[in-house]
Amino acid sequence: MVSLLSTENIWSRVTRTEPEIFKKFEKKQFEFIDPHGDHLTYLKIYRRWVKNHYSDKWCKENFLNTRALKLAENIKTQIHDLIKQLDLKICANFYEKDSLYSRYKAHEKILEKTELSERVLKQKEEYQKEILDLFDRFRLALTTGFYFNSARKVANSNQDYLLINEGNIVSMDLQSIYTMKEDFPECVIFTELSGTSIVRGMMKLVTKIDLEWITPYVGKMKGVDVFKLAGTEGMKSIGKERGREERTKEDEEEKKGEEEKKTKVEDAKNRYLERKKLKK
């Protein structure tokens, strides 16, 4: 999944200028949809590509970007090589304190205790909240990595979402499976946010999550310095300086506007007095 997120769009670029081809493209997109989200849809496409022996012809028939998939395969190999060099015992000191990892461990303990399969336990009412199927575990892993990119649906709105860490209003990408199906979850995480502060942001690569999964992270989000995290602390001071300059400019324009308004009022008053004198 990480390798697929490190490439360009795995779909080929198809425009609406050729309606017939675009209809075929949309049909192929629907064929690959995984109901659990955009990330698992990407994974489904990758596995189908592997099953079809990495075929360029298969990619072309399904409007897929061969170059992006091949790059993802190359990155996957590099990641595997890097993982072999890691000391996972050191990593454990960090992820064992994570709330979602604790949730996963609780799931494992129930399996060990009951010696029943996940499928059987999932059907039992008393275990439905504790037992995690394969898709739940995948979504938990995504949430652990992308909790900062979380959003919840705005009340009384079908398509508007509120970023949990910033409070900005964003919308769903038109290529998301949720937009295509017109089924918008209450809470989601996303990989990328496109757009600017002027144009409403758009969430790309979206997956449904449970709101309770995000709750333990909310307090941490507020204390994160995103500039420091991104290694762009200098940009923070530049942003502050620009903000001061903009406020100063706004103050000057406001002051100038007030002076012009005062001058106009004074001129109008003088004209009125002059007309009054002439009448006498």
Summary of the structure (lengths in Angstrom):
residues: 280
radius of gyration: 27.6
end to end distance: 89.2
largest distance: 108.2
contacts: 705
relative contact order: 0.08
helix: 61%
strand: 11%
